[in-house]
Amino acid sequence: MQFDDVILGRRSIRGYKPDPVPQELIEEILGLAMRAPSSMNTQPYNFYVITGKPLEKIRAGNTERMLAGVPQSREFRTGEAFAGAHRERQIGVAKQLFGAMGIERDDKEARQDWVMRGFRQFDAPVCVIITYDKVLDGSDDTPFDCGAVATALVNAAWSRGLGTVINSQGIMQSPVVREHAGIADDQVIMKSIALGWPDESFPANAVVSERKPVDEAAVFVGFEE
Ligand SMILES: Cc1cc2nc3c(=O)[nH]c(=O)nc-3n(C[C@H](O)[C@H](O)[C@H](O)COP(=O)(O)O)c2cc1C
């Protein structure tokens, strides 16, 4: 695949075939992803790649705690609820996804079911938990570096025919993930990425999310001279 095919073709995948993903292929993808730049080449990230029974336990633990109303316990700072343009974009992609899935606005049951899929890691056969070295906690470079490697990972996976969705839902109950993935005490849980072979018949997988135009995002300075 050419670079443009990967970048323009990739989209978040929220429905997977149950087929397993070979460990060697995941190692290859991680190797590509880790070519991402990082602050001073510190490479502060690590990956816990989970499948099988441990992943089932994480799905069950997340589901149980979310249904019981246990407050989320992420290990990093989260900001205020989105407002303004950010809220509009959040609603925009939700509308696209619900539209594709045929979930009506007032269908509380279907909406709840959709949310619970996220806590089950979209039933993907593999989940990658990105952690970072706790000793680097407090530097904003650290989450930036995790984001860079995560972006490289999802694109590398796509180039090999695999789908992913970066998600916060999978690590909202971080103690569950920490326990069943055996995450070391010197690691902070940053994000989860569901990974597997896309189920082409799953309607939400066809959604191409919108982007604001480049001229809204970019300020060019000095070009007119
Ligand atoms: C930090 C981060 C957290 C995300 N969390 C979730 C999530 O919890 N649930 C979900 O369905 N998608 C999640 N996503 C996926 C985004 O919704 C998705 O990337 C965005 O809408 C753009 O769509 P695309 O990936 O298909 O281009 C997350 C993405 C990122 C980068």
The ligand as an ORCA input file, in Angstrom:
! r2SCAN-3c Opt
* xyz 0 1
  C      -7.451      9.528     22.273
  C      -8.572      8.854     21.548
  C      -9.600      8.268     22.267
  C     -10.655      7.631     21.595
  N     -11.639      7.009     22.330
  C     -12.639      6.372     21.671
  C     -13.615      5.666     22.404
  O     -13.558      5.585     23.633
  N     -14.614      5.050     21.716
  C     -14.673      5.101     20.343
  O     -15.606      4.513     19.775
  N     -13.746      5.748     19.624
  C     -12.725      6.375     20.256
  N     -11.744      7.025     19.531
  C     -11.815      7.041     18.053
  C     -12.265      8.401     17.533
  O     -13.648      8.557     17.745
  C     -11.915      8.494     16.050
  O     -10.524      8.394     15.866
  C     -12.385      9.814     15.439
  O     -13.791      9.916     15.488
  C     -11.934      9.946     13.982
  O     -12.417      8.852     13.228
  P     -11.458      7.885     12.425
  O     -10.486      7.268     13.386
  O     -12.378      6.848     11.815
  O     -10.726      8.712     11.403
  C     -10.684      7.631     20.175
  C      -9.631      8.192     19.468
  C      -8.573      8.780     20.137
  C      -7.430      9.355     19.330
*
